Amino acid sequence: MTWSNLGSALWALHNSTTTPSLLPQALKAYQKAASLAHSNWRLWENVLTLCLNSNPPPLQPTTHALTRISQIRAHESAIPAPALALLIPRQDKHLVAMLESHVVPLITSRADLWSLVARSRALRGEAGGAVKAAEGAWRAAFAALSSDSASASACASEEGGGDERWEDAVKRTGLLVETLRSWQPDWKGRAASAVKALARKADDERKGGRGWDELVRLADELDVAIS
């Protein structure tokens, strides 16, 4: 039996109540399989899956699996945002190194990934870096409003089309406003520009839908008139 097959067998038998010890055993088997086939990203995804089913996820193997997946696949679409979201509050130095060295260079149009980078940098007190990442998230979401590409709309891919992209753009605008408010003394001008730019993208349907009320609230906070 191969290490991968052993991991699969142990994982299939695992029950969190009656056989909790099988999960770490399955994880060790998958780690061994991945280490032997170092460039097989599917094996590293198996490692990541088992890590994320642990409570809490073990930091070192989870971070290592994410690093290998990003190195092998070398595309932003390979980065699982929910996994990063679970780990970022812990701010381990190896996690930070992985995020900055292996995730950030891959981001081109994923607003969700830029938002996670902004959160990580804010937790570390990196004002300029947090603002830069929040602006990256805003630009990606803004661009997705007029793009049909799978990459540009990745942040809304699970939910669907234009309405979700619009709501995501409003969400990223709110994040940018809050990040600027927290870290920039002259924040209002840049925040107002972002709100007004997004408002110009709102057609009649969007003005009557979800997200518009939140954009109006942001505009009111900034004393900006939008119509």
C-alpha positions in Angstrom: 0.0 0.0 0.0 1.3 3.4 -0.9 1.5 6.3 1.6 -1.2 8.1 -0.3 -3.5 5.0 -0.2 -2.8 4.6 3.5 -3.8 8.2 4.1 -7.0 7.8 2.1 -7.9 4.6 4.0 -7.3 6.2 7.4 -9.2 9.3 6.5 -12.1 7.2 5.3 -12.2 5.4 8.6 -11.8 8.6 10.7 -14.7 9.6 13.0 -14.1 12.7 15.1 -16.0 11.1 18.0 -15.0 7.4 18.0 -11.7 7.4 16.2 -10.1 10.8 16.5 -6.6 9.4 16.5 -7.0 8.4 12.8 -6.9 12.0 11.6 -3.3 12.7 12.6 -2.3 9.3 11.4 -3.9 10.0 8.0 -2.2 13.4 7.9 1.2 11.9 8.6 0.7 9.4 5.8 -0.3 12.1 3.3 2.7 14.2 4.4 5.0 11.3 3.7 3.4 10.8 0.3 3.7 14.5 -0.6 7.4 14.6 0.5 8.2 11.7 -1.8 6.3 13.2 -4.7 7.4 16.7 -4.0 5.9 18.4 -7.1 2.5 16.7 -6.9 0.2 19.5 -5.9 -2.8 17.2 -5.5 -1.0 15.4 -2.7 -0.3 18.7 -1.0 -3.9 19.6 -1.3 -4.7 16.4 0.5 -2.3 17.5 3.3 -4.0 20.8 3.4 -7.5 19.3 3.6 -6.6 17.2 6.6 -4.8 20.1 8.3 -8.0 22.2 7.9 -10.1 19.4 9.4 -7.9 19.5 12.5 -9.0 21.7 15.4 -7.1 24.0 15.4 -5.2 23.5 12.1 -1.5 22.7 12.8 0.3 25.8 11.7 3.6 24.4 10.4 2.2 21.7 8.1 -0.7 23.9 6.9 1.7 26.7 6.0 4.0 24.3 4.3 1.2 22.8 2.3 0.0 26.2 1.2 3.6 27.2 0.2 4.1 24.1 -1.9 0.7 24.5 -3.6 1.5 28.1 -4.5 5.0 27.2 -5.7 3.9 24.3 -7.9 0.8 25.8 -9.4 2.1 29.3 -9.5 -1.2 31.0 -10.1 -3.6 33.0 -7.9 -6.5 30.7 -8.7 -4.7 27.9 -6.7 -4.7 29.9 -3.4 -7.5 28.9 -1.1 -8.7 32.1 0.6 -10.7 30.3 3.4 -7.5 28.5 4.5 -5.6 31.8 4.7 -8.5 33.4 6.6 -8.3 30.7 9.3 -4.5 31.2 9.8 -4.0 34.9 9.5 -5.2 35.8 13.0 -2.4 33.7 14.4 0.3 35.8 12.6 3.1 33.1 12.8 6.4 34.3 11.3 6.4 31.4 8.8 2.8 32.2 7.8 3.7 35.8 7.2 6.8 34.8 5.2 4.6 32.4 3.1 2.0 35.1 2.5 4.4 37.8 1.5 6.8 35.7 -0.5 4.6 33.2 -2.2 1.0 34.6 -2.3 1.4 38.3 -2.9 3.6 37.9 -6.0 0.8 35.7 -7.6 -2.1 38.1 -7.0 -3.3 39.9 -10.1 -7.1 40.1 -9.9 -8.2 38.4 -6.7 -9.8 41.0 -4.4 -10.3 38.5 -1.7 -6.6 37.7 -1.5 -5.6 41.3 -1.4 -8.1 41.9 1.5 -6.5 39.1 3.5 -3.1 40.6 2.9 -4.4 43.9 4.1 -5.7 42.2 7.2 -2.4 40.5 7.9 -0.4 43.7 7.5 -2.8 45.7 9.6 -2.4 43.1 12.4 1.3 43.7 12.2 0.9 47.4 12.3 2.2 47.9 8.7 0.3 51.0 7.8 1.6 51.6 4.3 1.4 47.9 3.4 -2.1 47.6 4.7 -3.3 50.6 2.7 -1.6 49.3 -0.5 -3.2 45.9 -0.1 -6.7 47.4 0.6 -6.3 49.5 -2.5 -5.3 46.4 -4.5 -8.5 44.7 -3.3 -10.5 47.7 -4.3 -9.0 48.0 -7.8 -9.5 44.2 -8.4 -13.1 44.4 -7.4 -13.6 47.6 -9.4 -12.0 46.0 -12.5 -14.2 42.9 -12.2 -17.3 45.0 -12.7 -16.5 45.4 -16.4 -14.7 42.1 -17.0 -16.1 38.7 -17.8 -12.9 36.9 -17.3 -12.8 34.1 -14.8 -9.7 35.4 -13.2 -11.0 39.0 -12.7 -14.2 37.8 -11.1 -12.6 35.1 -8.9 -13.6 36.8 -5.7 -17.3 36.3 -6.7 -16.9 33.0 -8.6 -18.7 30.8 -6.2 -21.8 33.0 -6.1 -22.1 34.0 -9.8 -22.4 37.1 -11.9 -22.7 40.8 -11.9 -24.8 41.4 -8.8 -22.3 39.6 -6.7 -19.4 41.5 -8.3 -21.2 44.8 -7.5 -21.7 43.8 -3.9 -18.1 42.6 -3.6 -16.9 46.0 -5.0 -19.0 47.8 -2.3 -17.5 45.5 0.3 -14.0 46.2 -0.8 -14.7 49.9 -0.9 -15.8 49.8 2.7 -12.6 47.9 3.6 -10.6 50.6 1.9 -12.4 53.4 3.7 -11.8 51.7 7.1 -8.2 51.0 6.3 -7.5 54.6 5.2 -9.4 55.9 8.3 -7.2 53.8 10.6 -3.8 54.4 9.0 -3.8 57.7 7.0 -4.1 61.1 8.5 -5.3 62.6 5.1 -7.6 59.7 4.5 -10.9 61.4 3.5 -9.8 62.5 0.0 -8.6 59.1 -1.1 -11.7 57.4 0.5 -14.1 59.9 -1.2 -12.5 59.3 -4.6 -13.0 55.5 -4.3 -16.6 55.9 -3.2 -17.4 58.4 -6.1 -15.6 56.2 -8.6 -17.7 53.2 -7.6 -20.9 55.2 -7.6 -20.4 56.1 -11.2 -20.5 52.4 -12.0 -24.0 52.1 -10.6 -26.8 51.8 -13.1 -30.5 52.0 -12.2 -30.7 48.3 -11.4 -27.7 48.5 -9.0 -29.1 51.6 -7.3 -32.2 49.7 -6.5 -30.4 46.6 -5.3 -28.3 45.4 -2.4 -25.1 47.3 -1.9 -26.3 50.8 -2.9 -27.5 51.6 0.6 -24.1 50.8 2.0 -22.4 52.9 -0.6 -24.7 55.8 0.3 -23.8 55.3 4.0 -20.1 55.6 3.2 -20.7 58.7 1.1 -22.7 60.3 3.9 -19.8 59.6 6.3 -17.4 61.4 3.9 -19.8 64.2 3.1 -19.8 63.1 -0.6 -22.8 63.5 -2.8 -23.6 60.6 -5.1 -26.6 60.0 -7.3 
